Amino acid sequence: MEKINGCIKHSPIHGPTNPMVTPLLTDLYQFTMAYAYWKAGKHNDRAVFDLYFRRNPFGGEYTVFAGLEECIRFIANFKLSKEEIAFVRGCLSPTCEDGFYDYLGGIDCSDVEVYAIAEGSVVFPKVPLMRIEGPVAVVQLLETPFVNLINFASLVATNAARHRFVAGKNKLLLEFGLRRAQGPDGGVGASRYCYMGGFDATSNCAAGKLFGIPLRGTHSHAFVSSFTGPDDITEKSLQSHEGSRLCKDFVHLTQMWLGKLKRLSSSEGVFGETNESELAAFVSYALAFPDNFLALVDTYDVMRSGVPNFCAVALALSDMGYKAKGIRLDSGDLAYLSCEARKFFYTVEKEFLVNGFGKTGITASNDLNEETLDALNKQGHEIDSFGIGTNLVTCYTQPALGCVFKLVEINNQPRIKLSEDISKVSIPCKKRSFRLYGKEGYALVDIMTGENEPPPKEGQRILCRHPFNESKRAYVVPQRVEDLMKCYWPGSADKAREELPTLEQTREHCMKQLEQMRTDHMRRLNPTPYKVSVSAKLYEFIHFLWLNEAPVGELQ
């Protein structure tokens, strides 16, 4: 962003990552309403909509906000083509006037403004994630794509954050979900937002290319079972890491080390004859990737074959100046097997004086989820990395977040949506949102105020009220106040806007946000609800408008 002749010049914004995100990625009723607004002469009425959700997912008490960048990319390039307008014409009634289609051809989002919480932030029900202002017909056309772009992104980022919380900060988390994801877009989106939510890498090459996410992956059971024995290996030589030595028969070197492992007194009863075809597969893979050797050890038997075969190859690599990465467990009792493998690694280190061998990496996969991670922690394990797929990317325990897009003001007149279900009553008018922090640096409460109310101040006591429950209220003296809503799209207005951060920056922001939450809000079981409130003035206005709009019944 820079100023030219006193005007703010913004850097250009590219279109959506997914080419399917066009103005037609919407529900038909958005176009029918747009026509009805136009027909009534209301299409340019200035409307304010809030995008928010009503309940945290997965039985938790927090959500990670994601998908904002794609929304901004969408509106920055919003324009209906002639072909799209012709398609809409064919979908609507033949009685619709031609002038409406001329109107559709001329609209863009230059008169729309978007205010939002920063992507990657921890957010809570009822607090607007985005506030969209503009001509009512245009903003109505943004509803479905915005909700679509936010719903899954926030859901999967939250799922990733929850897995990270259970696994702990020091474990490597790998997203392996592409093959089980809901289609290509679900797979690529999941990889992106899992990384944002705290995962370290993905197996998804497309996501790696598009977003710069680190890639991880080695081999499958098919690779191991495709070998029948050492005769399958034709090229057996390996250059040493420093390049000064050549081992002409790496297969023989590996077999020599396997023999030494068998003679270890501590290995008696652990294994006898290992599977030769598995050993051949490991040797072949090590020859292909000597500096990145990680073996899947459960094709036949983990402790009687897989681990000793791996150790033989790893020791042979060590002779040539390479350090093996580790093993992957994909079945069985992961806690027990990881502990047994770790004991064996330390035995090898002690017996053969191979420094650091005991700390060889152990990765686990096999339909892992929050519950299994928690169970592994309670059992005690020696796993360094977790590869998680199906339960992560499909959000198996909750398939949708349930974002909504509600009109809260039109032509400066606040509007409210009523319901017998209190959770579905909207909070009217254009609002500001603040996060209040306590003495220990943790977030205490989010508070919404009317746009023109004075904002909360540090060290100044403020009354925070539950939006609908009269008895729930508390005074708070914040030690820090964070204004949550920033302008991300000013339209043609000469206003500063927030630049879209990189994925890496958004990930860092997410990790920092999660650290600012109390652990009792984050825990899996019976988390403490986080308080969302309104100011006293906004509380009074909500209930005034509620009584004003609700019809009065009559008893006979």
N, C-alpha and C positions, 0 to 999 in steps of 0.2 A: 504494500500500500504506500502511495506517495501523493503529494499535493502538487498539482499543476495548475497555474493561474488561480490559485486559491481554492480549487476544487479537488476533492479526494479522488485519486485514481486507483482503482482496485486491479489486482492481477486477475487474468481470465480464469474461469473455472471450466474444467472439462466436463463432458457429459457423463451420464451414469456409467458405472463399470459394466453393467449388464445391458446390452442393446435392446432387450425386451422392455426396459423401463421407458415407456413413451406415454404421451397423454392418453392413449387408448388403454393403458394398464389401469383401468378403473371400472367401477360398476355402472351399468346402464343408467341407474337412477340419478347419477351425478349429471348426466347430460339431460335427462328429462327435467330435473330441477332447474338446471341452467336455462333451459328454454322457458320454463314457467316464470323464472325470475325476469328473463328478458321480455317476455310477453307482457308482464305486469309493470315493466319499466323500473324494476327493482335491481337489475343486474349490477348496477354501479353503487348500490348501497354499501357503505363502509362497514365491514363485519370483522369481528374478532372471534377466533376459534381457539380453544385449548385442546392440545393432544396430551392425554395422560392415561394412566391405567388405574384399576380399582383395587387390585390385590397383588401382593408379591407372589412370585411363582415358587413352586417346589416346597410349599409349606414353610417358607423362610420369611425373613423380615427385612430383606433388602433386594434391590434390583440394580443391575448395571445398565446404564443407558447407552445404546449403540444404534447406529444407522443414520445419524445426523448428516454425515458427509454426503451420503448418497441422496438424501432429500435435497440438500443444497445444490448438488450437481444437477438434479432433476429440474428444479425450478429455474436455475441459471440458464438452462437450455430449453425451456418449455415453449413449444410452438407446434401447433397442429399443421400438418402438411395438407395439401390439396387432396391427396389420396385418403388421408384419415378423415377429413371432413366429408368426403363423398361416402365413406363407410358409415359415418354417423348419420348422414342423411338417409341412408338406406335402412337404418335401424329405427328411426323415429317415425312418427305418424306422417303420412303425406300431407296432412293439414298444416304442418309446421311451416312457417313463412320463410321465404328465401333470405330475408334480412338477417335471420338468426345465424345462418351459415356464413354470411359475410362477416358478422360479428365474431364468430369462432375463428375465422381466418386472420383476424386482426389482434387477437389477445395474446399477451405474454405475461410475465410476472414482474414487469417493471414497476407496477403499482402495488406490489405485495411486499410486506415486511415480515421477516421471521426472526423471532427472539427465542433462544433456547438455552438449556443447561448444556455445559460442555460435554461432548461425547466422552464416554469412559467414566462419567461421574456415577457415584452411588446415588440412587434416587428412590422415592417412596410414593405410595399410592396418593392420588388426588392432586399432588403437586404437578403443575403443568411441565411437561418435558419440553414442549414447544408452544409458542403463541404465534399464531399466524393472522396477520391483519391485511385486509385488502378488499377489493370489490367482491361481493358475496358470491357471485356466479363463478368467478375465477377460483376463489379459495375453495369453493365446494368441489371443483374439479381436482383439487389437490388432495382431498381427504383420503380416498382409497389408496393411492400410491404411497402417501406418507405413512399411513397406518401399516401398510404391507411392508414397507422398508424398515420400520421401527420394530414391529412385533417380533419377528424371528431373530433379528440381530440382537435385540436386548435380551431375549430369552436365552439364546445360546451363549452370549457373553456372561450372563448371570450363572448359567450352568457351569461354565468353565471356572468362574471365580469361586464357586462353591467347591468344586473338585480341588482347586488350588488350596483353599482354606483347610480342607480335610487332610490333604497330602502333606502340607507344611511347606515352608518357604524354600527349603534346601533340596527338595526332590525335583528331578527333571521330569516335566510333563510333556508327553508327545501325543499329538492328535492324530489318530489313525482311522478316521471315520469315513473317508471318501466313498468307499465301496458300499457302505450301508446308508449313506445319506439320501435324503429325498430329492434325487435328481441332481444334475450338474450344478444348478444354482444353489441348491441346498448344501452341496458339498463344498463349493468354493466359499460361499458365505460363512459356513460353519468354521472352516479353517481360519478365515480372517478374524472372526469375532471370538473364537477360542483363543487365538493369540492375544487379542486385545484383553481378554478376561484373565490372562495369566499363564497360558500354556507357553512352552518354550520353543516348540517346533512342530512341523506337520509333515505328513508323508505325501501331501498333495502338491504335485509339481506345478500345476496351473496356478494355485494360490501362491506358491513360492515365486513364480515369475511375475504375477500381477502385483503382489504386495510386498515382496522382499522378505517373506517369512522364512526363517531357517528350515532346511529340509533334513529329514532323517529317514533311514530305511536300509535294510540289508537284504535278507532273503527269506523265503517261505519254506514250509515243509516240502513243497514240490521240488525245490532245488536239491534238498538233501536226498529225497527218495529217488531222484533221477539218476543218481550214481549207483553203480553195482560193485565197485571196488577200485583199488589203486590203479588197475590197468586202464581205467577210463582217462587217466591224466597223462597226456602226451608231452606237454611242456612242463618240465619239473624244476627248472633252474630259477633261482631268485637272487637278484642283486641285493647286496647289503644296503642298509639305510644311508650310510655315508658314501656308498658307491665304490668303495675300494676292494670289496670282496665279492666273489660269486659262489653261491652254493649250487653245484650242478645237479644235485638230487635232493630237493627239499622234502620229497616224500620219504626218503630214507632217513633224513634227519628227524622228521616227525615220528617215524616208527621207533627210532632209537630212544627218543624221549618218552614215548608211550611205554617202552620196556622198562625204563627207569622208574616211571610212576607205578608200574605193577609191582616192582620190588620194594616199594616203600612199605615198611612194617605197618604204618598207620592206615594204609589203603587195603589191608587184608580184610576181606569180607565186604568191602565197598564195591569192588568190581573185579571181574576176571577178564574174559575176552570181550572187548568192545565191538560194536558193529563196524565192520570194515568199510562198508559203503558210506556210512556217515562220516568216518574219518576221511575218506576220499573227498567227499563233498566239502568238508571243512578245509582240507589242504588246498583244494581247487579255488575256494573262495579267498583264502589267504594269499594265494599266488596272484589273484586278480586285484585284491585290495589289502596289501600287507600293512599299510598304515591306517587301515580302518576296519580291522577284523572284529566282527561281532557275530557270534554264532547262535542259531536257534537250536537248543539242546534237548528238546523233548520229543523228537520224532520217534525215537525208539524207547529209551529209558534214560531219564535225566542223570541219576547218580551212577548207574552201572555202565553207561556208555557216553552220553552227551557231554558231561562235565569232564571226565578224563580225556576224551578225544579233544575237546577244546583246549585243555591244559597242555596236551602234547603239542598241538599246533602253536599255541601261544608261547611255549618255551622255545620251540624252534624259531619262531619269529624273533624272540628276545635275543637268541644267538646271533641273529642277523641285524640287530640294532633297532628292531621295531617293538612297539608296545601294543598288545592286543587291547581292544576296547572293552570286550566283555561278552556276556551271554544274555540270551533272552529266554524266559520261561513263558510258555503259552498254555499250560495246562497243569493239572494236579494241585497239590497243596502248596500254594505259592509261598506262604510264610515258612513252612517247614523246609521246602526245597531250597529257598534262598539262604536259610541259615546253614543247611548242610553244605551247600556250594561254597559259602563264605568260609566255613571251617576248612574245607579242602584247599581253598586258595591260600589260606594262611599256612597250612601245612606245607604246601609247595614252596611258599616264600621262605619258610624256615629251613626246609630240607635242602633246597637248591640255591639259597642265598640270592634270590631274585627280588631285589628291592621294589616294594610297592605292589607285588603280585597279590597280596592279600586283599588289597582294595580294588581289585578288578571289578569293573562295573557289572551290576546285575539289573536287567530290565525285565519287567513283568507285563504281560498283556492278558487277554482272555476275558472278554465281556466285563471289564471292570466298571464300577460305578462308585458313587459316594459311599454307599453302604459297605461295599467290599473294601474300599480304602480304609474306612473307619475300623472294620473288623481286623484288617491286617495290622493296623496300628495297635489295637488292643492285644492281638496275639503276640506281637513282636516279630519283626522281619528284618532282612538285610537287603531290601530292594532299594536301588538308587534311582531308578527311572520307571515311569509307568506309561505304557502305551494304551490309550483309551480311545475307543471308537464309537460303537453303536449307541450306547447309553448317553454319550456326550452330545453327538451331533444331531441325533434325532430328538433330543430332550424327551426321552422315553417316559419319564414320570409325569410330565406336563407338556402337552403338545402346542399350547398357545398361551401367549401372555394376556391378551384381551385388552389391547389399547383401544381407546375411544377418542372421538373427535367431536367436540361439542361447541355449539354457538354460545358465547357468553356475553356478547354485546353487539348491537347493530345500530348504526347512526348515533353513537354515544348513549344508547339506551341499553342498560344491563338486561340480560335475559337469563332465565333459569329453567332447567329441565327438572320436573318433579316426578316422583315415583313413590309407590307404596314401599318399595325397597329403598331404605335410606342410602345404601351404598351407591345407588344409581342417581341420586340427586346431585346435580352439577353445582359448582360454586361460581356464581355469576360475576360479571364485569371484568374489565381489564385489570390484571393483578401484577404485583411484584412478589418474588419469592426470595427468602433469605434463609441461610443456615446459621444457627447460633451455636457457638462452641463454648465449652466449659473450661475450668482452670487447668485440667489435665490435657487439654488439646483435643479431646474427643467431641464429636458432634452430639449436641443435646436434643435439638428439636428443629424442625423446619417450620417456618411461619410464612403465611401468605397475607399480604396487605393490599388495600386498594392502591391503584396506581399513583394517586396524588397524596397518599398518606406520607408523613415523615418516616424515613426508614429507621429500623432499630439501630441503636448506638452501643458501642462497647461501654461496659460499666454502667449502663442505664437500665433500670428495671423495666420490664415490659410484661404485660399480661398476655399469655398465650392460651387460646381457647380452642377446644374441640369444635369443629365446624357445626356439629349437629347435637352434641350431648351437652346440655346446659351445666351439668355438675362437674364435667371434666375441664379443669382450668388450672393454670399454675403461673406464678411469677418466675421470670428468668432474668438473671443479670449476666448477659453474655460477656465473655472475655475476648471474643472475636466474632465479627459478623461478616458473612460471605454473601454477596449479592449473586444469586444463582443465574439470573437470566441475562444473556448478552445478545447483541445484534449480530446475526450471522448472514442476513440478507436484507439490505436496506432498500432494495428495488432501485428506483431512480433517485431516491432521496440522497442528498449530499451528507451522508452520515458515515462515520467510521464503522467498519465491520470487522468481526473477528476473522483472522485468516484461518483456513482449515489446516489443522495440524497433520503431521505425518502419522502413520499407523504406530510407529515406534513411540512418538510423543504421546499419543492417546493411550497406549499401553502403560507408559510410565505414569500418566495422570491417574489411570485406573488403579494401579498398585498403590499409589500415594493415598487415594481416596479410601481404599479398603483399610489401609493402616490407621486412618483417622476414625474408624468405627470401633465402638466397644465390642469386645469379643462375645459378650452375651447377646448382642444383636445378630452375630454372625453364626453362632453355633447351630448344628444340625437339628438337635432335639430341643423342643420348647424354647426357642429363642425369645428374648425380650422384645416386645413390640416397640418400634421407634415411633416417637410422637410427631405427628403432623398437625399443625394448628393454624388458626387464623387470628388476626388482631381483633381486639374488642370491637372496633368500629366495623370491620368487615363482618364479624359475627352478627352484629345487630342488623346490618344491611341485608344479609342472607335471609334472616328470619322475617324481616319486614317484607321483602320481595316475595318470599314463600307464601306468607299470609295474603298478600295482595293478589297473587296469581292463582292460588288454589280456590276452586269453586266451593261455595258454602252449601252444605247439604240442607235438606228440609225434612223434618220428621212429621208424619201424618198419623 
